[in-house]
Amino acid sequence: MTLLFPSAFSRVADVVKESPAEPVLCFDPSRVRENVDTFLAGFPGAVSWAIKSNPHPEVVRAVAMAGINAFDVSSRGEIEQLRYQHPWAKLYFNHPIKSPEDIAYAYAAAGVRDFAVDHPGEIEKVHESLKKAGADKIADVTLMVRFRDPSYRGNVNYDFGSKFGAAPDLAAEMLRDCERRGFSLGLSFNPGSQERDPNVYARLMRLARKVAARAGEGVPQRIAKLSVGGGFPCRYPNGGEPALQRYFEAVSDASDFGDCLVYCEPGRSIVADSVSVVAKIMLVKPESGLLYLNDGFYGSFMESKFVDFSPPVRAYTPRGAEIKADSEGAALYTIMGPTCDSIDQLPKQVRLPKILKTGDYLEFGMMGAYSNATATQFNGFARARLALVDSIAPWGSASYAQ
Ligand SMILES: Cc1ncc(COP(=O)(O)O)c(C=O)c1O
């Protein structure tokens, strides 16, 4: 059948009952509301959201409706989308390397006044682009100097420090340069993604203070903004990720920045648990344990290769009845995506009922971040589309990729 998107359903099982021929992102906006509430109530500072984690217009709408009015953006495309959907939102252009055209557009057409920089060359580029765009009040613009801790290699998931961030001495020099040019001063860092250690934030905040002190007398008092980045984890139902409150406490304990605005840029932790991907089984090869789906690495699962990724999984008949392992038991399956490419498979196997067959469906939970955001149409396979659901069932008896 052909679903009209976005359709609204009560449960994920009701989406399955429609026998969708293409993969579906089942989106429960109430999860976004809960996650935004947690950040707004607990984070000791301002909260923005990294739209890159899920730019689907329904998701963006839900995040804004939940009370987020500031967004971390990386490109003109994201700025245009937000100016269209939320014309008055505050935008932080936090990509450290930007094109002169995007800088000028952001400033002159979209009212952006905060830009990340991690190299003297980028300060020069931003300054020149702003002058060309007719900027007269440079003091209204905050340059967020992104630094890194050279002794920290990132977590198992991502090492952002290998791509971005100035070493502390260079960051201090850059703060002086920003001040000479008349910019307002900011500092930022990004610990990685799905960061499991709350203390990393406190450590990097203390380093921020040292960087500012190294830049000169009085500079710490003149830092107007400090971004502690994203990286806050989503909590897998069977995982050991610390509660977000532990991160908020760590940030609060290290907050010693006077009038400086401290803010965060979470992406994943706001949206991950709000989406289940429903995919159809195209074929099972029981003798080899290979299970072919209509979604995979080039679709909603690109991140599975790069992060420690263990989504909960459950199976359904085409009529929407959950399939549990019966007396014949369960088998370990290798999940293959639909394209002809052999890297199109999930890195971890999943234990699922032996009785699964062609035409049944799988639901993968915790799929709201970096899924549709990075999906391609490689080989001509359609990207998953979004259906609204009132709720996603608890994951009590689910299997996990292992
Ligand atoms: C500058 C910046 N801020 C925020 C984020 C969001 O990270 P996460 O989704 O891990 O919270 C990212 C992720 O790439 C980023 O590059």
The ligand as a Gaussian input file, in Angstrom:
#p B3LYP/6-31G(d) Opt

LIG

0 1
 C       29.157000      21.805000      16.655000
 C       28.266000      20.675000      17.081000
 N       27.361000      20.892000      18.049000
 C       26.513000      19.919000      18.448000
 C       26.553000      18.649000      17.901000
 C       25.561000      17.626000      18.374000
 O       26.156000      16.497000      18.873000
 P       25.263000      15.347000      19.558000
 O       24.226000      14.943000      18.579000
 O       26.218000      14.268000      19.867000
 O       24.656000      15.940000      20.808000
 C       27.502000      18.367000      16.894000
 C       27.564000      17.037000      16.267000
 O       28.179000      16.781000      15.247000
 C       28.379000      19.409000      16.471000
 O       29.289000      19.203000      15.500000

